Amino acid sequence: MSDSNTQGADYEAQHVHSVYEEIASHFSSTRYKPWPIVERFLKEQPDGAVGADVGCGNGKYLAVNKKVFIVGSDRSTNLIKIAKQHAPHSTLVADNLSLPHPPGTFDFAISIAVIHHLSTPARRIEAVKAVFDILRRPSSSGSKDGGKALIYVWALEQKDSRRGWDEGHKQDVMVPWVLKQKKEKKPRKKQGGVSSDVEAGEDEESKGDKTFLRYYHLYKKGELEQDIQEAGGVVSESGYEKDNWWAIASPCNI
């Protein structure tokens, strides 16, 4: 592993993985409603298809389509403990860059709000490639399509949201998560910088609360498609939804 890759892994261990281990239960309680395009993608899969949810979190997408089987994985042990409730779907602890699945295993995959937590361009592209590697390849005769992946990342262009990020703002930010220790709520104060926003549903820190900072790379328009191309994929559909860029893509037939 190169020095830059080691540094990236260490940085993410501190500013991503350790945070989600701490906030897993509280984070899960705020994540229960499927996003429309993710729900559509899952329900479009043929009956009996087998898919992977890479970075499944609390597993909220595992049971969206009861006619497919999904293997969910996440780096957070505590989130996987929660995701296990979605039987008969399978869950395991695994890093996006070290997935244990054999190449070409899955008919489809989803990666929802995961890749933006990788801290270098090379690691983000490698994370996309790791998702493609586990997808079924198209047949050499062209008679059968390859597997498809749906990828979501946070957008830089969020000027209409309460976060207020937009073109010209920095793309690498630390986003607080306030873990509430008390039920009392304090009035919100206006934040001065783009990096000081609080996650949806969270209030300003009060006595006894604990704030965790999570690293995000905010994707600008066209950047996700570029990463997919660099990772050896072809985009079939892409767009913007709820402060996120998303794309449906397949691995090239190489």
N, C-alpha and C positions, 0 to 999 in steps of 0.2 A: 504494500500500500504506500502511495506517495505521501510526502510530507503534507501537501495541501489537502489530500484526501483524509489523512489522519486528523488534521486540524479541523476539517469540516465535520468529521464524525464526532470528535470530542466536543465541538461547539454545539452540535445538535443534541448530544447526550445531556448537556447542561441546560440548554435553552428550549428544548422541545420534549425529549423523552422523559426526563425527570419531572417536568411540569405535569404532563398528562398522567403520570403515575400518581401524583399528589391530588389532582383535581378530578380524577376519573369519575367518581360517583356524582359529583355536582355537575360536571360536564355532561354526563349521560342524561341527567334529568332535564337538560335543555335541548336534547337532540332526540326527537321522536317523530317528527312529521317528514315524510319523504319529499324531496324536491321534485317538481313536476316532470322535468326532462329525465331525471334518473328513474323515476317511476315508469315513465313511458318506455325508456330503453329496456328496462327489466321485463316489462310485460310484453314487449315485442319479441322476446326470445322464444324459440319454439319449445313446445312441451318436451321435457326430458333433457333439455340442454344443461350442461354443467359449467358453472362459472366461478370466478374468483373475485372476491371483494378485498382488494389490497389496501390495507389501512382501514379496516372495517369499523374501528371505534367500538361503540356499544352494540353494533350489529343491527341497526335499525332498518337496513336494506335487505337483510337476509330473507325475510319472510314476505317481501312485497309480492312476489310471484310464486305461489305455492306449487306451480307445475314445473319449476326448475330446481336444481340443487346447487347450492353455493358453498364454497369453502372460503370462510373469512379469516383474514390474518391481520394482526396488528402488533406493533412493537411493545405496546403497553400491556403488561400482564393483568393489571387491574381492569382495563377495559375489556379484555378478552374474558375475564371472569363474568362480566355482565353479559357479553355477547353470547355466551354459552346457553342462555335461556332460549335461544331461537332454534331449538331442535326441530327437525332432524338435521338441520344444516350443521356443518362441521366448522370448528374454529381452532386456531392455533396461534401461538406467539411466533412472529417472524418479522425480520427487518425487510423493508422494501428492496434493499440492495442485496439481500441474501435469501431470496425466496427458495423454499425447499422443494418446490414442485418440479417435476420433469418438464423439459421443453415440449411445447406443443400439446399440453394437457387439456386446456380449457376452450370451450366454445365461445365464451365471452368473459370480459373482465370489467370491473369498475374501479376507479381510483378517485375518490371524492374528497377534496380538500386535504390532500396529503402531500403532493409533490412540492407545493409551495413552502413546505417546512425544510426542504433540503437547502443547504446554505451556500452552495457554489453552482455555477452553470453546468459544470461537468457532472456533478452529482445529480442534478435535476434531470439531465438528459439520460444518465445511467438508470435513474429510477423509471423513466418512461420505457426505456429499452427492456428493463426487467419485466415490466408488465407485458410487453409484446412477446418476449421470449416464451412465456407460458401459454400463449395463445396457439390454437391450431392453425397451421399454415394452409394457404390455399393449395388445391391440387395442381400438379404441373400441367395437367390437361385443361385447366380452367373450368372444369365441370362443377367444382365445389369451392365456394368462397372460404376464405380464412376467417378466423375468429375476429371479433371486434371488441374494442375497449372504449369505454366512456371515461373521460378524464375531466375533472373540475379543479380549477385553481382560483384563488382570490385575485380580483382585478385591481389594477392601479386606479382605473377610471371609476371612481365611486362618488363623484361630486354631488349626486342627488341623495346620498345616504348620510346618516348622522356622522359617519367617520370623516367624510369630506376629502378623502384622498382624490387626486386627479393628476393629469399630465403635468409633469414638472416637479412633482413631489418625489422624494426618494423611494426607491423600490424595496429596500431592505429595512424592515421596521421591527420593533419589539411591541407586541400587543398585550396589554395587561388582561389578566383574568383575576377577578376579585373573589376569593373564597370566603363566603360569609360565615362568620362565627356568631353573629347576633341577628335578631329579627328586626331591630330598630333600623330605620333607613334615614339617611341624611340627604338633604337637598343636593341635587347635582350641581356642580360648578362647571362653567365653561372651561374647556381645556385649551391650552395655548398652542400645543404642537401636534402634528399629525400622528406622532408615535404614542400619545398619551390617551388614546381612546380606550373605552371599556367595552368588553364584549356585550352583545345584545342581551338584554335581560338583567344585566349587572348594574349595581349602583356604585357610587363612589365609596372608597374604602372608609370604614369607620372603626372605632376602637375594637380591637380583637380580631378584625379581619386580616387576611393575609393576601397580598398581591403577588401573582406569579407572572413573569414576563415570558412570552412565547415568541420565537423568531418566525417571521413570515417574509417570503419574497413575493412582492406584489407584481403580478404579470401585466405588462402593457399589451395593447392590442396587437395581435399577430405573433406574439412571443411564444405562446403555447404551440401554435402550428409549426413554428420554426423548430422548437425543441422536438416535436414529434418527427419532423423530417430528419433532423440530426440523429434521432434514435432509430431510424430505418422504418418509419411508418408513413402511411398515406392517409390523409384526412378526407373523410367522406361527408362530414357535416360538422359545423361549428357555430358558436354563437355566444351570446351574453345573457346571463340570467341571474338576478338577485345579487349583484356585485361580484359575480364570478364569470370567468371565461371558461367555456367548455368545448370539447371536441370529441367526436366519434372517429376512431381511426383503426386501421388494420396494419399488421406488419407486412412489409414488402415480401413478395415471393422470390426469395434469394436461395 
